[in-house]
Amino acid sequence: MLFPPLIDKSMLSQTQFILRNNEIAEVHFATEADLEAIIQIQRECYDGQAPWGRIAVHSELNKRTSFFLICHHIGLPIAFIGVSLRHESVHVTNIATIPAYQKHGLATFLMQMAAAVGKQLDRTMMTLEVRMSNEGAKRLYRKIGFQDGRIKRNYYHNNGEDALDMSISLDKLDEYHDVQQVK
């Protein structure tokens, strides 16, 4: 391999997350073997659609500057985060939790895990875009400490919806503790 990946499994400080029902979800860096699980999670979250199709997910899984973290509970894929490493930041490309597992703190946990990897790679910020109509996601990101940035007009290709840029310092994200602690 000419350019080895920037990340490896030793960078993941925690591999378990305690759900609100006190059961354990497992988290790991996704590989090509997780491609279908990522597609499945998207379909459950987006009315049967997968905004990031197989080709896009496969491409991101094979870039040295991108990674996915995926959570499983009792073998069921329940959540993931996709991240692209930028010059000074980790950029969330996609994050999703299946409806039955929402409000357990998984999205926040995955952001914190991605931030921890980013800090190991000397990144200082986390950035993302969110649909202007996605009030629930904007509320969560603001609660965690993300700040609103500029509006990107006609950002989403499927319907031309605008996106809101949001960002947070990785140090500030570390300070947010409203998730279940991991054993």
N, C-alpha and C positions, 0 to 999 in steps of 0.2 A: 504494500500500500504506500503510495507516494506521499500522501498527506494524512497522517493518522488523525483520528477524531480528537477534538479538544477535550472531550469529556470521557470519563470511564466510571464504572460502577462504584469505585471507592470514593467518589465525590458525593455520593448520596449518603448524608449523615443519618437518615432515618429510613427504615423500610416498612414501617407499620404505622397505622393511624387508627386511633380508637374512635369508632363511630358513636353517635349519641346513645345507641342502645348497648354500648359497651362491647360490641363485637369488633373484631380486628379486620381492617382492610390492609392489603399488601400493596406497596408501591415499588416500581422499578423503572429504569430507563427502558423505553420501548425499543423493540427491534423489528425487523421485517415480519417476524412471527406474530406481532401485535397489530399488523396493518388492518386485518378484518375486524378486530375488536374496536379499533379507533373509528372505523366506518360505522360499525354497529352502534356505538355510543352516539355518534352524530345523528344517525337516523332516529334514535329514540328521543333526541333533544330537539330535532328540527323537522317534525311532522313527516317523517319518512325520507327526508332528503339528507344528503351528505354534502354540505357546502364545500368541503375539501374532499375531492374524489380520490380514488386509489392512486392515480398517477401523481397527484400533488403530494399526498401523504408519503408515498414511496420515495419520491424525490427528497422530501424533507428528512426522512429517516436515514437517507444515505449521504447527507451533507455533513461535512465536518463542523460546520458552524450552526447546526440546528440540533435540537433534541426534543423528544417527547418523554414525559413521565406519564405512566398509566397506573391506575388503581384497580385492583380486583378484590371482590368480597366473595368468599366461598366459590372461587373460580369464575365468578361473573365479572366481566369488565364493566366498571361503574363510572369512571371519570378519567380524564386525561387533560394535559396541558401541552401545547406545542410552543416551542421557544426558538427564536432565531437570535444568535449572538451578534450584536452590533459592536461598533467601535468602543463605546463607553456604556452600553446598556444591554440588557436582556429584553427582547421584544416578544411579548405574548402574541403568537399568531392565531391561536385558537385555544379555547378552554371550554370544556363541557362536562356536566355531571348528569347522569340519567335522572329523570324526575323522581323516582322512588328514593334516591339518595341525596337529593338536594336538601339544603338547610342542615347538613351535618358538619359543615365547615371544610368540606373537601376542596373546594375551589381555593379558599384562603390557604389551606395547607399546601396545595400544589404550587401556589404562587410563592409561598415561603420557601419551599424546597428548591424551586427554580432560582429564586433569589440567592439562596445559599450557594448553589453551583456558580451563579454569576459572580458572586463575591470572590470565590476561589479563583476565578478567571479575571480578577481585577476590574469587573464592571461595577458601576456605581448607581445606575438607575434601572428601573423597570418601566417599560412603556407598553401601551396597547391602544387599539382603536375599538370603539364600541358603537353599535348602531344607536342613532339618536332616539329611536323608539324603544330601546331596551332599558326601560326605567329600573327594572329589578337589578340588572347588572351594574348600571351606573350607581345605584344606591349602595350596592355591596362594595364597589371599588372606592367610592367616597368614604364609606365607613372604615375601610382599611387604611385610608389616608391618601389615596390617589388624588391628584389635582387635575382639574380640567385644563385642557390646552386649546388648541385651535380646532375649528370645525373643518373637516375635509368634505367638500361638496361632491355629491354624486359618487361617493366612494364605492358603494357596493354594486357589483356588476349585475346582479340578478334583478334589482329593482331601482337602482339609482339613488338609494337612500344615503343620506349624509352620515358621516362618522365623527365621533368626538375623540380627539387625541387625549390620552390621560397618561400621567407619569407619577412616579414615586421614587424617592431615594431608597436604595436597598437597605440602608441603615434604619430608616423609618419603618419599612415593612417588617424588619426584624422585631420592632417594638410592639407590633400588634399581636395580642395574645388571646383573642376570643375564639380559639379552636381547642378541641380536645387534645391533651398532651399525649405524646406517643410513649409507649413503654420502651 
